[in-house]
Amino acid sequence: MKLLIIRHAEPDYSIDSLTEKGWREARLLSERLSKLDISKAYCSPLGRAKDTASFTVKNKGLDLEICDFLQEFPARIDDPYTEEEARRIWDFMPNYWVNEEKYFDRNEWFNTPLMKVGNVEAEYKKVCEKFDRLLEKHGYIREGNLYKAVNPNSDTLLLFCHFGVGCILLSHLLNISPLPLLQGFVALPSSVTTLVTEEREKGIAYFRCSSYGDTSHLYVADEEPSFMARFCEKFTDEERH
């Protein structure tokens, strides 16, 4: 089975939709996805994700199923570095989070005073449990750190969602802490991350990431990828710090 985790196109957060560029990105994404044999499409309930999916759904005649766990990861913390309140958990300054070893541990990353205040562990487990129920519907049941392939298949599932929750899903599938993903990876708007099951032992499957944050559908159309989700390349740059 293939999972395509798709970040929404360039957003206009003020109206929970897309910018003019975002609509172009969504159309180009649809041209790419419409060439695939898609079994099922799932989507965040937020407008920017649904708008991104709209062209693909129309072109392929798909029924889009809304899943609340695909909305942007809801847990928030108060950033001790900037003192900003109710901040997403992926905007730490590197000098802060890399010095806490627990953030690299898949079983301990949510066991810091900062994360406990934000109820992060409960939200993380809620997302993972609902994700596993979805995978079970498609023939793969979580057992420990692996999946039991009770109905192995070559279906392709689309998951239209957001950067943060995409990293949460990846961390669960790959059995790693999400913090290095959230801080060290960047999925640009409309990008596609692909995971494929490998059943090298009969009845036992593991998901393997074959590409992360792919924006080739933009490059072939000479559409520059959005800068959103990135920070300044050099401190002296005027872009987002």
C-alpha positions in Angstrom: 0.0 0.0 0.0 1.1 3.5 -0.7 0.4 6.5 1.5 0.7 10.0 0.0 0.9 12.6 2.8 0.1 16.0 1.1 0.6 19.4 2.7 -2.0 21.9 1.6 -1.0 24.5 -1.0 0.2 28.0 -0.1 -2.4 29.2 2.6 -4.2 32.4 3.3 -4.5 31.7 7.0 -6.7 34.8 7.5 -9.6 33.1 5.6 -8.4 29.4 6.0 -8.2 29.0 2.3 -5.5 29.5 -0.4 -3.6 32.4 -1.9 -3.7 33.0 -5.6 -0.4 31.1 -5.8 -1.9 28.4 -3.6 -4.7 27.8 -6.1 -2.2 27.5 -8.9 -0.2 25.0 -6.8 -3.4 23.0 -6.1 -4.2 22.8 -9.8 -0.7 21.6 -10.7 -0.8 19.1 -7.9 -4.1 17.7 -9.3 -2.5 17.2 -12.7 0.1 15.1 -11.0 -2.2 13.1 -8.8 -4.9 12.6 -11.4 -2.5 10.3 -13.3 -2.5 7.9 -10.4 -4.8 5.0 -9.6 -6.2 6.4 -6.3 -8.2 4.1 -4.0 -9.3 6.6 -1.4 -8.8 10.3 -0.4 -8.8 11.5 3.2 -8.7 15.2 4.3 -8.3 17.5 7.2 -11.5 19.4 8.1 -9.7 22.8 7.6 -10.5 24.9 4.6 -7.0 25.2 3.2 -6.6 21.4 3.0 -10.1 20.9 1.5 -9.4 23.5 -1.1 -6.1 21.9 -2.0 -7.9 18.6 -2.5 -10.8 20.0 -4.5 -9.3 19.8 -8.0 -8.1 16.2 -7.5 -11.4 15.1 -6.1 -13.3 16.7 -9.0 -10.9 15.4 -11.7 -10.9 11.8 -10.3 -14.5 11.7 -9.2 -13.4 10.8 -5.6 -15.4 10.8 -2.4 -13.4 12.9 0.0 -13.6 11.6 3.6 -13.0 14.2 6.3 -10.9 13.0 9.3 -10.6 15.3 12.3 -7.1 13.8 13.2 -5.7 15.2 10.0 -6.2 18.8 11.1 -3.1 20.6 12.1 -1.6 19.1 15.3 -3.5 21.1 18.0 -1.2 20.9 21.0 0.4 24.2 21.9 3.1 25.3 24.3 4.5 28.5 25.7 7.9 29.0 24.1 10.5 29.5 26.9 13.0 31.0 24.5 10.8 33.8 23.0 8.2 33.8 25.7 5.5 33.6 23.0 2.3 31.9 24.3 0.3 29.1 22.7 3.0 28.4 20.1 3.1 25.4 17.8 5.6 22.8 18.9 7.8 23.1 15.7 9.0 26.7 16.0 11.6 26.3 18.8 14.9 28.1 18.3 17.5 25.3 17.6 19.7 26.5 20.5 16.9 25.5 22.9 15.6 22.2 21.7 18.8 20.4 20.6 20.1 20.7 24.2 17.3 18.6 25.6 18.2 14.9 24.9 14.6 13.8 25.6 13.5 15.4 22.4 15.4 12.9 20.4 13.8 9.9 22.2 10.6 8.6 20.8 9.4 7.5 24.3 10.5 10.6 26.1 10.1 13.6 23.8 6.7 14.6 25.4 8.0 14.1 29.0 9.5 17.5 29.6 7.8 20.2 31.7 7.2 22.3 28.6 5.4 19.5 26.7 3.4 18.4 29.8 1.9 21.8 30.2 0.7 21.6 26.6 -0.9 18.2 27.0 1.2 17.1 24.0 1.4 13.4 24.9 -2.4 12.9 25.0 -2.9 14.8 21.6 -0.1 12.8 20.0 -1.5 9.4 21.1 -5.0 10.5 20.0 -3.7 11.2 16.5 -1.8 8.0 16.3 -4.7 5.8 17.5 -7.1 7.3 14.9 -4.5 6.9 12.2 -4.0 3.3 13.1 -7.8 2.7 12.9 -7.8 4.2 9.4 -4.9 1.9 8.3 -6.7 -1.1 9.8 -9.7 -0.4 7.5 -7.2 -0.8 4.6 -5.8 -4.1 5.8 -2.9 -3.2 8.1 -3.1 -3.7 11.9 -0.5 -2.2 14.2 1.2 -4.7 16.4 4.0 -3.2 18.5 6.3 -1.3 16.1 5.1 -3.2 13.0 1.9 -3.7 11.0 0.3 -7.0 10.5 -0.6 -7.3 6.8 -4.1 -9.0 7.1 -5.1 -7.8 3.7 -1.9 -6.8 1.8 -2.6 -4.6 -1.2 -1.3 -2.1 -3.6 -3.9 0.6 -2.9 -2.9 4.3 -3.0 -4.3 6.5 -0.3 -4.2 10.3 -0.3 -4.0 12.2 3.0 -4.5 16.0 2.5 -3.3 17.6 5.7 -0.7 19.9 7.2 3.1 20.1 7.9 2.9 19.5 11.7 0.5 16.6 11.6 2.3 15.1 8.7 5.5 14.9 10.8 3.4 13.3 13.6 2.2 10.6 11.2 5.7 10.0 9.9 7.1 9.6 13.4 4.5 7.0 14.3 5.0 5.0 11.1 8.8 5.1 11.4 9.0 4.8 15.2 11.0 7.9 15.8 10.6 11.1 17.8 8.7 13.8 15.8 10.8 16.6 17.1 13.8 16.2 14.7 11.3 15.9 11.9 9.4 19.0 13.0 12.6 21.0 13.4 14.8 19.6 10.8 12.5 18.8 7.8 10.3 21.2 5.8 7.4 20.2 3.6 6.7 23.1 1.4 3.1 23.9 0.4 1.5 21.3 -1.9 4.4 18.9 -1.4 4.0 15.2 -1.5 5.6 12.7 0.9 5.3 9.0 -0.2 5.5 5.9 2.0 5.2 2.4 0.7 4.7 -0.8 2.7 7.4 -3.5 2.5 6.3 -7.0 3.3 9.6 -8.8 3.3 8.3 -11.4 5.7 4.9 -12.8 5.0 2.2 -11.0 7.0 4.6 -8.4 8.5 4.7 -4.9 6.9 6.8 -1.8 7.6 6.3 1.6 6.0 9.3 3.0 4.1 9.5 6.7 3.0 10.5 6.8 -0.7 10.3 10.6 -1.0 9.7 13.5 1.3 8.3 16.9 0.5 8.4 16.4 -3.3 7.4 19.5 -5.3 8.3 18.2 -8.8 4.8 19.1 -10.0 5.7 22.8 -9.5 9.1 22.6 -11.1 7.8 21.0 -14.3 5.4 24.0 -14.7 8.1 26.6 -13.8 6.1 27.5 -10.6 8.5 28.5 -7.9 7.8 26.6 -4.6 6.5 28.8 -1.8 8.8 30.0 0.9 6.1 29.4 3.5 7.3 27.0 6.3 10.9 28.0 5.9 13.0 30.5 7.8 15.8 32.8 6.8 18.8 31.2 5.1 21.1 33.8 6.7 20.4 35.8 9.8 21.1 39.0 7.7 18.3 38.1 5.3 15.0 39.9 5.4 13.0 36.7 5.3 11.2 35.2 8.3 13.4 34.7 11.3 
